Amino acid sequence: MVTDGHLPYPFGREITGYEVKDLDATIGKAKGAGANVLTTRFDGKDRSSVIVEFPGGYVAELHAAAHR
């Protein structure tokens, strides 16, 4: 894929991430507070993550370590 050097929205906008113990519960609380989940959940080898946009436009990654 050829790009202009920038990742497509919303990737590249987030500047920080937050590790949480229970990703599903945190996503539920964030949605209840008006946040929008911008990406589908990614389940990798060592963690699961999503990118969310909070009210006011703040975009961040939420991730949780995979259960071992």
C-alpha positions in Angstrom: 0.0 0.0 0.0 1.3 3.4 -0.9 0.6 6.3 1.5 1.7 9.8 2.1 3.6 8.8 5.2 0.6 9.2 7.5 -1.4 6.5 9.1 -5.2 6.5 8.3 -7.5 8.0 11.0 -7.7 7.2 13.9 -4.2 5.7 13.9 -1.4 8.2 14.5 -3.7 10.6 16.4 -3.6 8.9 19.8 -0.6 10.1 21.8 -1.0 7.8 24.8 -2.5 4.5 25.9 -3.9 3.2 29.1 -3.5 -0.3 30.4 -6.7 -1.6 32.1 -7.4 -4.8 34.0 -10.7 -5.6 32.2 -10.9 -4.2 28.7 -14.5 -5.2 28.1 -15.7 -3.5 31.4 -13.7 -0.4 30.6 -15.1 -0.2 27.1 -18.6 -0.5 28.6 -17.9 2.3 31.1 -16.4 4.5 28.4 -19.4 4.0 26.1 -21.7 4.8 29.1 -19.8 8.1 29.5 -20.3 9.0 25.8 -17.1 7.7 24.3 -17.0 6.2 20.8 -15.0 3.1 20.0 -13.1 3.9 16.8 -11.5 0.6 16.0 -12.6 -3.0 16.2 -11.0 -4.9 19.1 -7.6 -6.2 18.3 -6.6 -9.4 20.1 -2.8 -10.0 19.8 -0.5 -12.5 21.4 0.2 -10.5 24.5 -2.6 -7.9 24.7 -6.0 -6.8 23.4 -6.7 -3.2 22.5 -9.1 -0.6 21.0 -8.9 3.0 20.2 -11.6 5.3 21.7 -12.6 8.9 21.3 -13.9 10.5 24.4 -16.3 13.4 24.6 -14.4 16.5 23.6 -12.3 14.7 21.0 -9.6 13.1 23.1 -8.4 9.9 21.4 -6.5 7.2 23.2 -5.7 3.5 23.1 -7.1 1.2 25.9 -5.3 -2.1 26.2 -5.2 -5.1 28.6 -2.6 -7.8 28.9 -3.7 -11.2 27.6 -4.6 -13.8 30.2 -1.9 -16.3 30.6 
